Amino acid sequence: MTSNQPLLLIATRELETHALDDWAARCAQGLASGARLLTLFGRVTEGDEVLTTALLQDVGGTLRVLRGSGQRGQFFASLTAQFPAAQMMERELWEQTGLVPRGHPWLKPVRYEGARQQRMHEHLFFTVRGQEVHEVGVGPIHASVIEPGHFRFMCHGEKVHHLEIQLGYQHRGIEAQLLRRPALALAPLVESIVGDSVVAYTWGYCAAMEALSGTRVSERTQAQRGVALELERIAMHLATLNGLATDIAFLQGGASYGRLRTAIINASMRVCGSRFGRGWLRPGGVRCAIDDAAQQDLLATLTDFARDLTQVNTLMLESRSVQSRFQGTGVVSQKAAQDIGLSGPVARASGVAFDTRVSLAGAPYNTHPVAVLTEASGDCWARMKLRMVEIDESLRWLNAVLQTSPRTDAVTLALAAPLAPEHLCISIVEGFRGPVIQALETDAAGALVHYKLQDPSLQNWFGLALAVRDNEISDFPVCNKSFDLSYCGNDL
């Protein structure tokens, strides 16, 4: 089954299920032909059978699902040695289902789920040997308001030879919680999965509910969801720029980006009542319509915002101290970014032109397209610049949509029918960190039997570990902020 939209709906009885080794071989064949592995996961059914699912996007942009079947404890040929982008997904598959990727070079738990929860102290860290090599451990408890995570640096003097990042301390069990409530009552929980990506997660959930129920939403609804998502993108890129400026004591930038972010999130609040977009999107429509008054308010806010943003961006880009601190720091090459499957801004800053708003352009991006923006140098400077130009592109898009999309107060919040039984639906929404992927599967009664989540941070944390290599340990804070990844997006 294939699709060139950011949504894939398949009757599971129509999915050909391959034996586990055959499934792995087909995945390898697809990746060898240039396809991108978007997600790979499994679920345990009755009798310890494990159904595996891989989602690939080929070079033309088309999505393709491959499904396999095996038994707990069964081995299959690991994809990771040949295709490193699979490494984290195969580790998660092993931890959650018991399937063993034979030949995986880095097989260790991702989150220490279930029975492994009390065994995090047994984690086998990679070590670098040498008479003058020393280790520096940071976390999991941090001095600031931050979620738990452990960073272990292997250093020779001040130079970092290797960084291993161990997360998984929160044990939230979100995927299991999503199966304990009625499917149509999940929006408040979905909104809280990753608190700075409320719109991205909720839109993906709404799109899946609508597809499974055969509900069509209006052009206006899709446009308003796009407005909400681009406002979220701008706000969070500003938060990253604020952190970058603050980390190097460029106080004018830090203060200005913080003030400008407040203007954007307050604009969202005036539309939906929440600065983070909570309650804005619901299955079947949007709860808060952008009427003529809200449209004019948003346009005026964005006009004033753009003028001030240009000024502070110019200050940052022209500052020699900023250039000295960021240029050449934390480089991830284009090949490394492609090999390990980076996505979102951190991939585009390394020259990887991948944005699902373009390669899987559903409404409203099919009628109001965005440009794929990239930088070539792959360093902290590139990641900073890319966020600046992506904000500019979101501003252009928002102005175009707000001025041309149909305006009406009519808002529909209803699904056309119950969820289709025995179907798999995969939704993809390009959040500010990259593609947020959600896979929902129903049983014979139309109830959810599986809800799989994947935040772009899952793959991108390994990119941060690569970025720090051969830099001084004092470069870690700016590298970390330039990636700006989610701990809770990993610790589901």
N, C-alpha and C positions, 0 to 999 in steps of 0.2 A: 504494500500500500504506500502511495506517495502523495505529496502535497507540496505546492510552492507558496503556501500561506503560513502565517505563524500559528496555525491551528490544524491539528490532524485528528480526525474522528474515524475510528475503525471498529467494525463489528468483530469481536474477538474470534468468533467462529470462522471468519474469513481470513484470519491470520494463519499463515502456514507456520507450524511449530517444528523446529529442527532439533535433532539430537544435539547435545551440548557441544561436542567437538565440531560438528558440522556448523553450528551457529557461530562458534569462535572463528572458524575458518572463513565463513562468509563475511564476518565483521572485518577480518584482516584483509580480505580481498577488496572490500569497499574502501578501506583506508588506504590501501596500496594504490588504488586508482585515483586518489586525491580527495576523497570525501573527508569531511570534518566530523569527528565524534562529538555530538552535542551532549548526550547523556547515555548512561549504561546502568541498569539497576535490575533487581530481582525481587520476587516475593515468594514466600513459602506457602504452599497450599496443603491440602490434606495429604497425609501419607508421606510427609517430608519431601514431596516434589517441589522443585524450585523452577518457577517460570522466569526466564531472563528476557530483558528487553533492551535493545540498543537502538538509538535514534541517530541516524547519519544524515548529513546534508552534503549532497554531491557538489561538484564544482559549478554546476549550473544553478544551484540554489534549491533544488528539489529535496524535500525531506523523505526519508525512507526508514521504515521500522523493520527490524529483524528480531524474531522471537525464537527462543530456545527453551529446552527443558532438560533438567537433570535432577539428581538426588543429592540431598545434603551430604557433604563430605566428598562429593565427586570432584575429580580434577579436570581441568581443561587447559589448553595451551594459552598461556598469558599473552596478551597483546602488547604489554608494556615495553618489553625489550626492544621491539621494533617500532612501536608507536607510543612514546612516553606520555602522550596526552591521556592515555587510558589508566595511568598509574593510580590516581586517587579513586577513580570510579571502581576499579577492580579491587582495591583495598576495602572500599565500602561494601561492595558485593560480597566479599569474603566474610567480613564482619557481621553482616546482617543476615546472610543466608547459609553460610557454611560451605559454599562452593569455593574451591581452591584453585587460583590461577597458577598453574605450574610454571616455574621459571620467573615469577615476579621478583625483581631485584630488591624490593623495598617493602615486603609484606609485613605490615604492622597495623594495629587498629587505628581507625580514624577518630572515633569518639569514645571508645571503651564503653560500649552499650551492654545492657543486660548483666550477665554473670561476670563480664570483664570489668565492670565499673569499679570494683575495689582493687584492681590490679594495675592501676596507672603507674605505680612506683616501679613496676617491672619493665617499663618501656625501654627498649634497647636503642639508645642513642648512637648515632654514628660518631666515631671518634677519630681524631687526627693525631697520629703519633709523632713525636719529636721532642728533643730535649728541652726546647724553649717554647713549646706549644702550651698554651694555657686555655682553660675554659672559663667563660663568663656566662652565668645563668641569670636570666631576668624573668621574674614572675614565677608562678601564675598570679600571685597577688601583686598589684601594682600600686604605686604611690598616688596616682590620680584616679579620677572617676573613669574606670575602664573595666571591661569585662575580662575574665581570667584567661590567660594564655601564657605558655612558657616558651621562652626564646633562649636557645643554648648556642653560644658563639664559640667556635674553635679559632683561636687567634695566635698569631706569632707577632709579638709586640702589640702594636695597635691595628695590624692588618687582619681582617677577617678572612680565614680560609674556607670556613663552612659555617652555615647557620642552619640549625634544625628547629622548626616551629612545631610545637606540640600543643594542640587545642583539645577540645572535647571535655572540658571540665564542668559544663553546665548541666548536661544530662536532662534536657528539657523534654524529650520524647514527643516532639510536635507531631510527627507523622502518625503516631499511634493515637494522639488526642483527636486528630482530624477525623478518625473513624468512629469516635464515641458519640458524636452529635449528628443530628439530621443534616444532610448535605446542604440544604438551603439555609441553614442557620450558622454556617461556618464563617461568614464574612468578618465578624469582629475578631475571631481567632486568627484568621488569615492576615488581617491588618496588623497584628502584633507579632508576626513571625520575625520580621526585620523592620524595626521601627523607623528607619530612615528610607525605606522603600515601600511604604504603605500602598501607594497607587500602583506600582509595578506588580506587586503580589496580588492585590485585590482585582486588578484588571484581568490578570491571567486566570484567577478563580472564576470571575464572572463569565469570561469568554468560554471556559469549559462547561459551566452550568448551562449556558445558553446553547452551546453546541449539542450537549447531551439531551437537551429537552426540545431541540428543534426550534428554538426561539430566535427570531430575527430582530435585531435592534436597528434603530434608525441611523441615518447618516449623522444627524445632530448628536445622538448619543455617542457615537464613535469619535466625533470631533471634540466633544467635551471631555471624553476620557483622554484624548491626546493632549488637550490643554492641561489637564491635571498632571499628566505624566511629565510634560515638558517643564512645568513649573517646579515639580519635584526634582527634575534633573538640574535645573538652574540652581535651586536652593542648595543641593548637596555638592555640586561643583564649587559653589561659593564657600561652603563649609571647608572643603579641602584646601582651597586657596587661602582661606583664613588661617588654617593650621600651618600651611607651608610658610606663610609670612611670619607667623608668630614664632615658629620653631627657629627661625634665623634672626629673630629680633628686628624684623622689618615692621615696626609698629604701625606706621601709617597704613601699610597694606592690611595688616591684621585688623585694625579698627575699621577700616573702610569696607572690607569684605564682610565683616560681621554685621555692620549696619545695613549693607545692601541685601544680605540674606534675610534680615528681618523684614525688609520691604516686600520681598517675594513671598515669604511664608505668611505674612499678614494679609497679602492679597488673596492667597488661598483661603485663609480664615474668613475673609469677608464673603467669599462665595459659598463655602460649605460649613463654616462654623468651627473648623479645625485647622491649625497651622500646618499640620502634617497630612491633611487630606483624609482623615478618618471620617467615615460615614458618607463620603462623596459618591462612591461607586457601589452599586448593588446589582445582583443578578437581574437582568431584564431592563436595566436602564441606569440612570443616575438620580440620586435623591435631591440634588441641588442643581437647578438649571441656571445657566448663564443667560440672564435676560439682558435687555438693552442697557439697563443701568449698570449691571455687573460688567458687561462688555466694555462700556466706556471707561469704567473704573480701571479695568485691567489694562486697556490700551494706554491710558494716561500714566499709570504706574510704570509700565514697561518703557515708555518714552523717557520719563525722568530717570529711571534706573539705567538705561543704556548710556546716557550721557555721562553719568557718574562712573559707571563701570569702565568706560573707555579711558577715563582719566587715571584711575588707579591701576589699570592694566599697563598703561604706558609707564607709570612710575616703576612698577615691578620689572618690566622688561628692559628698561633703560638703566636700572640700578646696577652698578658694577659689583657691588657686594652680593646681590642676588645672582648675577651671572656667575661669579666666582664660586658661589656655594653650590649651585645646581648643575652647571654645565659639566658634563663628564662624570657626574656622580650617579651611582646606581644604574649602570647601563645594562639593559637586556637587549641582546641583538634580535634582529628580525627572525633569524633561523631558530634561536632558542625560544622565542615567543610562539612561533608556529609549532615547534616540536612538542612543547609542553601544554599546548592548547590554551594559551592565554586568550581572554576575551575582554570586550568592553574597552574603555579608554586606555588601559595599560597595554593592551595589544595594539591598538591603533597608534599609540605613541612610539611603538617599535616598528611601525611601517606595515602592520597587518591590517588591510582594509576589510574589516569584518564588522558589520553592523546589521542586526536582523531587521531593523526598521527599513533597510534597503534590500537585503537579500531575501527577506520574507515579508514583503511589503503588503500587509493587509490594511484595512481601513483604520484610520484616515490617511495613512502614509502612502497609499497607492494613488490617491487623488491630490495629496499635498506632500510631495516627496521631500526628504531631507538629503543632504549631501554627506557622503562618507568622508570624514576628515582624518588625516594621518599626519604624524611627524616621523622623521627618519632616525633621530639620534638615540632614542630609547632610554634616555637618562631622566633624571628628575626634572630638568629643564623642559624636556619634551612633554613629560606628563603634566607639567604646569601649563605650558602653552596650549596643549590640546584641550584642557578644560576651559581655557579662555575662549578658544575659537568655537568649541561646542556650545558654550553659552550664547555666543553671537548667533550661531546657527539656530538654536532654539528660539531666540528672540525673533529672528526673521520668520521662522515657521509660525510662531504664535501670532505675530502681527498679521500674517497672511490668512490664517485660519479664522481669527477673530473678526476680521473685516469681511470675509467672504462666506462663512458657513451660515446655513439657514438659522434664523433666530425665532424661537417659539417657546412658550412656557410649558408646553405639553411634555410631561415626563411619564414614561411607562415603567412600572415596576411589577412585572408579572411574567411568569414563564408559560410557554404555550402548552406544555405537557409535562408529565413526570419524566424523570431521567430514563433514557433508553437502557434496557437491560443488556448485559453482556457486551459492553462497548468499552473501548479504550480511547481516551481523549488526551492529547498532549497540547498544551498551550505554551507559547513563548512570547515574552514581553521584554523588550530591550530596556532594562532599568539603567540607572546612572552608572552602575558598576559593570553592566553587561547583561546577557540574556538570563532572565529568571524563567526557569522551566518547571512546569507542573504537569504531572501525569496522573490522571484519575481513571480508575477502572471500576465498572459496575458488575454486580452479580446478576443471577437470573431474575431476581426480584427488582432490579433497578437501584439497589442500595450500593453505596461505595464499599468496595472490598479492598481497595488499595489507593493510597494518596501519596505520591512521591514528589518530593521537593528538591530542587537543586538551585542554589544561589551561585552566582559567578565567583564568589570568594573561594568556593571549594577548590577550584583549579588555580586561582590567581595567587593564593598564599605561597605556593611553591615558586612562583615568579619572584616574589619578594625575597625569598631565600637566595635565589640566583643573583638578584640585583645587588645584594650586599657583598658578595664575594669580591675579594681583592680591594675592598674599600676599607677605610678606617672604621673602627667600631663607633666612633662619634658621628659617622654618616648614617647610622641606622635610623635615628628619628626622622630625618628628612626623607629617606627612602620609604620608610613605613607610611608616612603621611602622604607621600606622592602616590602610593597604591591605595590607601584609605579603604582597607577591606573590612569585612564584617566578621566579628567573632561569632555572633549568634546565627549568622547565615551559614556558618560551618557547623555549629553545635545545635543541630535541629532537634 
